[in-house]
């Protein structure tokens, strides 16, 4: 599954273009506080937030998220290294 997770990230990197926000007030985007929709959470080491609501994931998404979380920061693309 780690191989699939790395392939998903590589496909994302190849197809997504990030641009600077046009709004000068919001030019530096900061991830805000996470607001879970349920009470059952799953903790992650390599994520934008320390935990996520388990309802936030479809089964295949959770499997990829878990596989990504098992990777060391050396194996992660620079923008995923937290």
Order of alpha helices (4+ residues) and beta strands (2+ residues): alpha-beta-beta-alpha
